Amino acid sequence: MDILSRRSRVYQARRDEIDAMTGGELLDEMIREPTLIRRPLILDGNRLIMGFDKKALAAIAANETEAG
C-alpha cells in the first residue's frame, strides 16, 4: 500500500513532477503539502493502516471491544 494520496488535488495538478521525485524529495513535499498523505494513518500495535480500510478498521474496533 502506498502512503501517497493519488486522489489529492495537489497530486493531480503536479502528477509528473511528484512521480519523478526521489524518496527524500517526496517526504519534503509531503511535509509542505500534507494533503499528499493518505488518511487516516492509524498505528495499531506494530501494524500501520493507511487510508480508509473498512476491514482493518472493523478489526481494530472488534479488538477494542474485546479488550474493554
Backbone hydrogen bonds, N-H to C=O, Kabsch-Sander energy under -0.5 kcal/mol:
donor,donor_aa,acceptor,acceptor_aa,energy
5,S,36,L,-3.4
6,R,4,L,-1.1
8,S,5,S,-1.1
12,Q,8,S,-2.6
13,A,9,R,-2.2
14,R,10,V,-1.6
18,I,14,R,-2.8
19,D,15,R,-2.9
20,A,16,D,-1.2
21,M,18,I,-1.4
26,L,22,T,-2.7
27,L,23,G,-2.2
28,D,24,G,-2.3
29,E,25,E,-2.3
30,M,26,L,-2.4
31,I,27,L,-1.7
32,R,28,D,-1.8
33,E,29,E,-3.0
36,L,33,E,-2.3
37,I,34,P,-2.0
38,R,3,I,-3.1
42,I,40,P,-0.5
42,I,49,I,-2.5
44,D,42,I,-0.7
44,D,47,R,-3.2
45,G,43,L,-0.6
46,N,44,D,-0.6
47,R,44,D,-2.0
49,I,42,I,-3.0
49,I,47,R,-0.5
50,M,48,L,-0.5
51,G,40,P,-2.1
53,D,51,G,-0.8
54,K,52,F,-0.5
57,L,53,D,-2.7
58,A,54,K,-2.2
59,A,55,K,-2.1
60,I,56,A,-2.0
61,A,57,L,-2.3
62,A,58,A,-2.4
63,N,59,A,-2.2
64,E,60,I,-2.3
65,T,61,A,-2.2
66,E,62,A,-2.2
67,A,63,N,-2.1
68,G,64,E,-1.8
